[in-house]
Amino acid sequence: MSAWTATARQAAKLARLSSSKSTSASSSQAASLIHRRGLAGGGDHHGPPKVNFWEDPLSPSKWKEEHFVIVSATGWGLLFYGGYKFFTGEKKDKKEEVGEASH
């Protein structure tokens, strides 16, 4: 129980000390605690501006990164699907026999 009261006393002392500071000091402290967005900004602003892939389809180096990923994934998907359809295509040895209907 003594550890509990010691912790409570320490918390009360810290609360009194923090409330007794002047308003200007607390506002400057609050300004220093504001979270800055670091690397979460608008992306890399070095070099030429990035464009949509349909604006310059022959220059992938100028495309936006997310457009490059979408176009690349779509291309690989089409390549695999085309290869699958080519190598496992329909068999030509099936013959449909048309029988005469007996009346």
Phi and psi in degrees as GROMACS dihedral restraints (atoms count N, CA, C in turn):
[ dihedral_restraints ]
;  ai    aj    ak    al  type     phi  dphi    fc
    3     4     5     6     1   -68.3    20    10
    4     5     6     7     1   -32.6    20    10
    6     7     8     9     1   -66.6    20    10
    7     8     9    10     1   -36.4    20    10
    9    10    11    12     1   -64.9    20    10
   10    11    12    13     1   -44.2    20    10
   12    13    14    15     1   -70.0    20    10
   13    14    15    16     1   -35.1    20    10
   15    16    17    18     1   -65.5    20    10
   16    17    18    19     1   -39.1    20    10
   18    19    20    21     1   -67.5    20    10
   19    20    21    22     1   -40.2    20    10
   21    22    23    24     1   -65.3    20    10
   22    23    24    25     1   -40.6    20    10
   24    25    26    27     1   -64.1    20    10
   25    26    27    28     1   -42.4    20    10
   27    28    29    30     1   -64.4    20    10
   28    29    30    31     1   -41.2    20    10
   30    31    32    33     1   -64.8    20    10
   31    32    33    34     1   -39.6    20    10
   33    34    35    36     1   -66.2    20    10
   34    35    36    37     1   -39.7    20    10
   36    37    38    39     1   -64.9    20    10
   37    38    39    40     1   -41.4    20    10
   39    40    41    42     1   -65.6    20    10
   40    41    42    43     1   -37.0    20    10
   42    43    44    45     1   -65.9    20    10
   43    44    45    46     1   -40.1    20    10
   45    46    47    48     1   -67.2    20    10
   46    47    48    49     1   -40.3    20    10
   48    49    50    51     1   -66.2    20    10
   49    50    51    52     1   -41.1    20    10
   51    52    53    54     1   -71.9    20    10
   52    53    54    55     1   -29.4    20    10
   54    55    56    57     1   -79.7    20    10
   55    56    57    58     1   -20.0    20    10
   57    58    59    60     1   -84.5    20    10
   58    59    60    61     1    -7.5    20    10
   60    61    62    63     1   -68.6    20    10
   61    62    63    64     1   155.5    20    10
   63    64    65    66     1   -71.6    20    10
   64    65    66    67     1   162.3    20    10
   66    67    68    69     1   -66.8    20    10
   67    68    69    70     1   -39.0    20    10
   69    70    71    72     1   -66.8    20    10
   70    71    72    73     1   -36.8    20    10
   72    73    74    75     1   -67.9    20    10
   73    74    75    76     1   -39.4    20    10
   75    76    77    78     1   -71.3    20    10
   76    77    78    79     1   -32.3    20    10
   78    79    80    81     1   -71.0    20    10
   79    80    81    82     1   -36.1    20    10
   81    82    83    84     1   -69.8    20    10
   82    83    84    85     1   -33.4    20    10
   84    85    86    87     1   -67.7    20    10
   85    86    87    88     1   -39.9    20    10
   87    88    89    90     1   -65.0    20    10
   88    89    90    91     1   -37.1    20    10
   90    91    92    93     1   -65.2    20    10
   91    92    93    94     1   -33.2    20    10
   93    94    95    96     1   -76.2    20    10
   94    95    96    97     1   -16.9    20    10
   96    97    98    99     1   -92.6    20    10
   97    98    99   100     1    -2.9    20    10
   99   100   101   102     1   -68.1    20    10
  100   101   102   103     1   131.1    20    10
  102   103   104   105     1   -73.6    20    10
  103   104   105   106     1   129.3    20    10
  105   106   107   108     1   -94.9    20    10
  106   107   108   109     1   146.7    20    10
  108   109   110   111     1   -83.9    20    10
  109   110   111   112     1     6.9    20    10
  111   112   113   114     1    43.3    20    10
  112   113   114   115     1  -115.2    20    10
  114   115   116   117     1   -91.3    20    10
  115   116   117   118     1     7.9    20    10
  117   118   119   120     1   -89.2    20    10
  118   119   120   121     1    15.5    20    10
  120   121   122   123     1   -73.3    20    10
  121   122   123   124     1  -156.2    20    10
  123   124   125   126     1   -79.5    20    10
  124   125   126   127     1    10.1    20    10
  126   127   128   129     1   105.5    20    10
  127   128   129   130     1  -166.7    20    10
  129   130   131   132     1   -82.8    20    10
  130   131   132   133     1   117.2    20    10
  132   133   134   135     1  -101.5    20    10
  133   134   135   136     1    18.5    20    10
  135   136   137   138     1   -92.5    20    10
  136   137   138   139     1   142.2    20    10
  138   139   140   141     1    86.9    20    10
  139   140   141   142     1  -170.1    20    10
  141   142   143   144     1   -69.1    20    10
  142   143   144   145     1   153.4    20    10
  144   145   146   147     1   -67.3    20    10
  145   146   147   148     1   145.6    20    10
  147   148   149   150     1   -84.1    20    10
  148   149   150   151     1   147.2    20    10
  150   151   152   153     1  -122.8    20    10
  151   152   153   154     1   164.8    20    10
  153   154   155   156     1   -69.4    20    10
  154   155   156   157     1   149.3    20    10
  156   157   158   159     1   -66.8    20    10
  157   158   159   160     1   -25.1    20    10
  159   160   161   162     1   -80.1    20    10
  160   161   162   163     1   -13.3    20    10
  162   163   164   165     1   -80.7    20    10
  163   164   165   166     1   -30.4    20    10
  165   166   167   168     1  -144.4    20    10
  166   167   168   169     1    75.3    20    10
  168   169   170   171     1   -69.1    20    10
  169   170   171   172     1   -15.7    20    10
  171   172   173   174     1   -97.4    20    10
  172   173   174   175     1     5.2    20    10
  174   175   176   177     1  -128.4    20    10
  175   176   177   178     1    81.8    20    10
  177   178   179   180     1   -62.0    20    10
  178   179   180   181     1   -22.7    20    10
  180   181   182   183     1   -69.5    20    10
  181   182   183   184     1   -18.7    20    10
  183   184   185   186     1   -94.2    20    10
  184   185   186   187     1    -6.9    20    10
  186   187   188   189     1   -72.9    20    10
  187   188   189   190     1   155.5    20    10
  189   190   191   192     1   -66.7    20    10
  190   191   192   193     1   149.6    20    10
  192   193   194   195     1   -60.9    20    10
  193   194   195   196     1   -42.8    20    10
  195   196   197   198     1   -67.5    20    10
  196   197   198   199     1   -31.2    20    10
  198   199   200   201     1   -70.5    20    10
  199   200   201   202     1   -38.6    20    10
  201   202   203   204     1   -61.5    20    10
  202   203   204   205     1   -41.6    20    10
  204   205   206   207     1   -65.2    20    10
  205   206   207   208     1   -44.7    20    10
  207   208   209   210     1   -63.7    20    10
  208   209   210   211     1   -45.9    20    10
  210   211   212   213     1   -66.5    20    10
  211   212   213   214     1   -40.5    20    10
  213   214   215   216     1   -65.2    20    10
  214   215   216   217     1   -45.0    20    10
  216   217   218   219     1   -64.1    20    10
  217   218   219   220     1   -39.4    20    10
  219   220   221   222     1   -64.3    20    10
  220   221   222   223     1   -42.7    20    10
  222   223   224   225     1   -62.0    20    10
  223   224   225   226     1   -44.9    20    10
  225   226   227   228     1   -64.4    20    10
  226   227   228   229     1   -39.2    20    10
  228   229   230   231     1   -62.2    20    10
  229   230   231   232     1   -44.4    20    10
  231   232   233   234     1   -64.3    20    10
  232   233   234   235     1   -37.7    20    10
  234   235   236   237     1   -63.4    20    10
  235   236   237   238     1   -46.9    20    10
  237   238   239   240     1   -65.9    20    10
  238   239   240   241     1   -42.4    20    10
  240   241   242   243     1   -64.6    20    10
  241   242   243   244     1   -42.4    20    10
  243   244   245   246     1   -63.1    20    10
  244   245   246   247     1   -41.5    20    10
  246   247   248   249     1   -64.1    20    10
  247   248   249   250     1   -40.7    20    10
  249   250   251   252     1   -62.3    20    10
  250   251   252   253     1   -46.8    20    10
  252   253   254   255     1   -66.3    20    10
  253   254   255   256     1   -34.6    20    10
  255   256   257   258     1   -68.2    20    10
  256   257   258   259     1   -46.5    20    10
  258   259   260   261     1   -84.6    20    10
  259   260   261   262     1   -18.0    20    10
  261   262   263   264     1  -119.5    20    10
  262   263   264   265     1    32.9    20    10
  264   265   266   267     1   -63.7    20    10
  265   266   267   268     1   178.2    20    10
  267   268   269   270     1   -65.6    20    10
  268   269   270   271     1   143.4    20    10
  270   271   272   273     1   -81.8    20    10
  271   272   273   274     1   134.9    20    10
  273   274   275   276     1   -88.7    20    10
  274   275   276   277     1    -6.6    20    10
  276   277   278   279     1   -83.3    20    10
  277   278   279   280     1     0.3    20    10
  279   280   281   282     1   -75.0    20    10
  280   281   282   283     1   132.7    20    10
  282   283   284   285     1  -123.6    20    10
  283   284   285   286     1   130.5    20    10
  285   286   287   288     1   -92.9    20    10
  286   287   288   289     1   124.3    20    10
  288   289   290   291     1   -98.4    20    10
  289   290   291   292     1   126.9    20    10
  291   292   293   294     1   -98.3    20    10
  292   293   294   295     1   112.1    20    10
  294   295   296   297     1   -90.7    20    10
  295   296   297   298     1   152.2    20    10
  297   298   299   300     1   -79.3    20    10
  298   299   300   301     1   139.5    20    10
  300   301   302   303     1   -77.5    20    10
  301   302   303   304     1   128.1    20    10
  303   304   305   306     1   -91.9    20    10
  304   305   306   307     1   131.1    20    10
